[in-house]
Amino acid sequence: MQPQPDTQDEKETGRLEAFSDGVFAIAITLLVLELKVPSIPPAGATPAALGKALLQIWPSYFALVTSFFTILIMWMHHHAILRNVHRTDSRLHFSNGCLLLLITFVPYPTSVLAAYLQTPAAKMAAAFYAGTFVLVALCFSLFIYGAFRPHLLSRNASAKFIETTHRNYRLGPPLYLLATLAAFIDARLCLGICTVLWIYWAAVIRDTGDA
């Protein structure tokens, strides 16, 4: 069931959504700044040398793709949630602000992961990266509970979507915590779990029909 806009009074979430969209866009844009041009001495700047140097920075590509799609999917969920919300209050603004704070932080652990993934510090870099998403998942849950209160919902809000969203997001904090702990066993295992999770969140938003 797709919620229809309330017609008797103006939807109040417009400014909150516009501000949030801007923050999501900036966070995604900042991720690409991690990609650095390989430094090769002019005397050795051959096609083969450049190709090798570009391949050697694969951790930056991996971190960019994983973080990009994670933030993109969070934006899609954020949009779907607010389609069911008609009014706002200070609690919703605060919980949304906490979520956006963590979203803007994501480029930093992404850069740390890219810098240290091929070093002896890889496990800590991966743990820091996954641990950030533990906090993001907790803030997303806080945002959901702030948004899905009866007096804020649209009169046509989808009860099925609300129930499914609550159920799915209970999985986020423990699964990202599992990924964080897995980092101390093997960084690749941690990043594998993180990759599976963003694919899962993408499948969830598809199955719910974007609210």
N, C-alpha and C positions, 0 to 999 in steps of 0.2 A: 504494500500500500504506500503510495507516494503522498506525503503531506502536502496539502494545498495552502497557499498563503492565506492568512487571516485577512478578511476584507473589512472588518469593522474598525480597526485601528491599525496604525502603522507598526510594522515590524521594527523592534528596537535594536536588533543585533547588527545593523548595517555598519556602524562605526567600528564595533568590535571585530567584525569580519574583515573589514578593509585594513585595519591596523595589523591584524594577525597575518593576513595575506602578504603584507609588505615585509613582515619579519621573516616569514617562511622563505620568501623570495630572496632576501638578503642572505640568509643562512645558506641556502643552496648555492648562491653565487660565490660566496666566500670559499666554498669547498675547492673550486677550481684553482684558487690561488696557491694550493699546495703543489700543483704541477710546476716543476722548475725545469728550465732549459738545461740540458746536460752541458757540463763544462769540459771541453776538449781542447788541448793545446792546438793552436793553428797548424803546427807542423804535422800533427797526427790526425787532423780532421778529414778522415777518409769516409766514404759511404759506409764501409764495414764498421769503422770505429763508432760512428754516430748511431748506426743501427744497434750495435751492442750496448751503447750507453742508454739508448731509449728503452731497450728491453730490461736493463738493470734497475730501472725505476718502476718496475711492475707493482711494488707495494703501494705506490702512490695512485696508480690506476685502480687497483683493487679497493683501496680505502675510499677513493672518490666515488666509485660506482656503488659500493655498499651504502655509504652515508647518503649519497644523492637519493637513491631509491627509498631508503628508510625515511628521510625527511619528506619526500614527495608523497609517500603513502600516508604518513602522519597528517599531511595537509589534506589529503583526500578524506581521511576519517574525520578530521576537524570540520571540514566543510559539510560532510554528511550529518554529523551530530548537530551542527547549528541550524541545519535546515528544519530540524524538529523543534527548535527553540524560537519563541516569539518575543520574550522579554529578557531583560538583563537586570542584574543587581550587583552590589559591591562584591559579594562572594564569588559570583561568576567571573567578574573582571579580575579579581585577585587570583583565582585558580588558573584562569587563562594566562595571566601575566607570569605565574610561576612556570607554566609549561613553555611559554615563549623564551623565558630566561634560559632554560635547558636547551631549547632548540638552537639558540644563538651560540651556545657553548660547544655544540657538536663539532664544528670545524676544528677546534683545538685538539681534542683527543684523536681526531682523524689525522691531523698532521703529525702527532706524536707516533701514532701507529705506523704511518708511512715511513717516518724517519728511522724507527727502531725495529721494524719487523724482520730485518735480515741481520740482526745483531744478537748478542747474548741477552740483551734486555727485552727480547721479543715477548716473553711471557708477561712481564709487567706492563708493557705497552698494550697488549691485547686485553689484559685485565682492566686497565684504566679505560680503554675504549668501551668494553662491554659494561663495565660498572657505570659509565655515564648513561647508558640506556636503561639500567635499572632505575636510576633517578628519573629519566624521561618517562618511563612506564608508570612510575608512581605518580608523577605530576599529571600524566594523561588520565589516570584513574581519578585523581582529585578533580580534574576538569569535568570529567563525565558526571561524577556525582554532583558537581555544582550546576551543571547544565540541565540534568534530567530531574529537576524538582518540579512537582506538579504545577505550581503557580507560574513557572517560566515557560512551560511547554506550549506549543501551538495546539489549538483545539483539534487539529487533524494529525497530530504527531502519531507516528507508527509505534504502537505498543510492542509489536514483534521486534522491530529494529532496536528499540530501547533495551528490551530483555536480552537480545542477542549480543548487543554491544557490551552490556554489563558482564555477561558471561565470558565473552572472548577476552576482555581486558583484564579479567582476574588472572589470566595466564601470563600476562606480560612480565610483571616483576619477578615471579619465581623462575621463569624460563631465562630471563636475562641474568638473573643471579647464578643460575646453573652455568651459563656461558662464561661468566666472570670467574667462577671457581674452576671451570675447565681450562681456563687460560694457564693456570699454574701446573697443569699436566702437559698441555701442548697448545701453543698459540693457534695452530691450524685448526684444532678441534673447536676452540672458542670462536674463531671467525667463521667456521662452518656452521655452527649453531646460529650465529648472528645472521648469516646469509639465509638460512632456512626460515628464520623468523620473519625477515622482511618479505620473503616470498609468501609465507603464511598470511601475513597481514594484507598483502595484495589480494590473495584469494578470498579472504574474508570480506573485503570491501566489494569485490565483484559479486560474491554470493548474496550480499544484502542489497544489491542493486543500487548502491550509493544512496541509501535511505529511501 
